[in-house]
Amino acid sequence: MTKGTPLSIQEALKDTKFFANRTPETRTEDFQRAFTILSEYRDGAIFLANYAGNSDWERHANGDEVVYVLEGETTLFLIEDDSEKGNPLKTGELLVVPAKTWHRFETPKGAKVMTITPQPTDHSKDWPE
């Protein structure tokens, strides 16, 4: 997408294919069609995702991540003070994940999510150290 021009989230979502069974072990290449980049943004991008299932742990050292639920619902878990805190989100809600905070998604019924994600991203299949 070209910066400085309007972007259609709905049109961009047409480029995604619903992925029904995401797990922390899902390979990037298997899950790739469920994601699309709406636009580059600062040192990362604005991503759209269309899936159900659970993600691995991730964190972003270079900035906060904005997570906005376009459709459906998810629970976004953050590690705070060495414990996991669930944050249920439904259509129209957002959460700002602080930089360097480990987080993961549980999305049993499916959701379409937009994130503004700084890079790089660290990943962990297990509880992060």
C-alpha positions, 0 to 999 in steps of 0.5 A: 500500500502507498502511504498517504492514500486511504486504505480499506481494511475490508478489501485487505481482509479479502486477501486473507483466508480463515485459518481454523486451527492455530497452535503455538506449533503452527509453522509460519508458512502454514499460517501465512494466508491468514495474515496480510500487511495493510501498510508498513508503519514506523519500524513495523507494520499494520497487520490483519489476521483472520483465524481461530486457535491459540498463538505462541508467546511473543513480545516487541522490544522496540515499542508498544503493540496495538491490538484491535478486534475487528470482528469476533472475540479473543483473549489476550494474555499478558505476563505481568509480575510473573503471572498470566493475566487474561484480557477478553476482547470483543468486536470494537475493543482494543488493548495496547500491549506495553513494549517488552511484555510477553503476550499470547492469544486464545481465540477459540471461535475465531476473530479478525484482528488488526495489530500495529506491531513494531519489529522485531518480534521475539517468539516462545512456544513455552512460558518465556523466561 
